Amino acid sequence: MRDIDRGRYALLFDIDTRHNEVLWELWIEGFERAMALRPDVWDDLLYVPDKGGLRALVGLRTLIAMTDVETDSSDELTVLLTEAAPDIIPNWVQILCAARLSDSMHQFFNASAMSTKVQRDGPCPCGSSKKYEKCCSMN
């Protein structure tokens, strides 16, 4: 996470050396599988006030849809997205990470303001979904 925040983050795309093409579709399919592991977390991003996060999520889901169904390769939007995908995917990932962090911090500050004492076996106020004794009480 810190590397993403500091701009020291790069996605790894496979390259088709025969045509010198970036195979972003393989990365987006992996991202789709990752999203399926925790759909509730991704759905929560839809309600974060930051509209950039929503646009990034919609953009990534659009690319996922393009790989899931046969698209008209002559469609102008499809051509533009296909060419731009390797450049815009990393930007969208950074935007989503920032949106997620801002939402986590928002939850953290709201939880801190509502409760002065945290139970050891209760949920951690940092929003990690771990028990307090296994999370922030260890620090």
URUR-V962155 format. One record per residue. N is the residue number from 1. RES is the residue in one small letter. PHI is phi as a letter, one per 30 degrees, with the letter a starting at -180 (none if undefined). PSI is psi in whole degrees, 0 to 359 (NA if undefined). Layout:
N_RES_PHI_PSI / N_RES_PHI_PSI
//
This chain:
1_m_none_317 / 2_r_d_324 / 3_d_d_323 / 4_i_d_314 / 5_d_d_325 / 6_r_d_2 / 7_g_i_15 / 8_r_c_44 / 9_y_b_134 / 10_a_b_134 / 11_l_d_149 / 12_l_c_113 / 13_f_c_142 / 14_d_d_153 / 15_i_b_132 / 16_d_d_105 / 17_t_d_339 / 18_r_d_322 / 19_h_c_3 / 20_n_h_47 / 21_e_c_141 / 22_v_d_127 / 23_l_c_68 / 24_w_d_337 / 25_e_d_324 / 26_l_d_320 / 27_w_d_315 / 28_i_d_328 / 29_e_d_321 / 30_g_d_321 / 31_f_d_321 / 32_e_d_318 / 33_r_d_320 / 34_a_d_319 / 35_m_d_325 / 36_a_d_339 / 37_l_d_325 / 38_r_b_67 / 39_p_d_329 / 40_d_d_323 / 41_v_d_317 / 42_w_d_323 / 43_d_d_326 / 44_d_d_328 / 45_l_d_340 / 46_l_d_338 / 47_y_c_6 / 48_v_d_134 / 49_p_e_336 / 50_d_d_113 / 51_k_d_338 / 52_g_d_321 / 53_g_d_320 / 54_l_d_316 / 55_r_d_319 / 56_a_d_316 / 57_l_d_317 / 58_v_d_320 / 59_g_d_314 / 60_l_d_321 / 61_r_d_329 / 62_t_d_316 / 63_l_d_322 / 64_i_d_315 / 65_a_d_323 / 66_m_d_328 / 67_t_d_339 / 68_d_d_331 / 69_v_b_158 / 70_e_d_123 / 71_t_c_154 / 72_d_d_109 / 73_s_d_351 / 74_s_c_353 / 75_d_d_130 / 76_e_d_317 / 77_l_d_318 / 78_t_d_317 / 79_v_d_314 / 80_l_d_314 / 81_l_d_320 / 82_t_d_317 / 83_e_d_323 / 84_a_d_343 / 85_a_e_313 / 86_p_d_335 / 87_d_d_327 / 88_i_c_336 / 89_i_e_311 / 90_p_e_323 / 91_n_d_316 / 92_w_d_323 / 93_v_d_318 / 94_q_d_318 / 95_i_d_316 / 96_l_d_321 / 97_c_d_315 / 98_a_d_319 / 99_a_d_319 / 100_r_d_318 / 101_l_d_319 / 102_s_d_325 / 103_d_d_319 / 104_s_d_317 / 105_m_d_321 / 106_h_d_314 / 107_q_d_320 / 108_f_d_312 / 109_f_d_324 / 110_n_d_318 / 111_a_d_321 / 112_s_d_322 / 113_a_d_329 / 114_m_d_332 / 115_s_b_134 / 116_t_c_334 / 117_k_b_132 / 118_v_c_131 / 119_q_d_140 / 120_r_e_318 / 121_d_c_10 / 122_g_d_171 / 123_p_d_146 / 124_c_d_135 / 125_p_d_351 / 126_c_d_349 / 127_g_i_12 / 128_s_d_349 / 129_s_i_14 / 130_k_c_165 / 131_k_d_148 / 132_y_e_319 / 133_e_d_337 / 134_k_c_3 / 135_c_b_256 / 136_c_d_339 / 137_s_d_344 / 138_m_d_345 / 139_n_d_NA
//
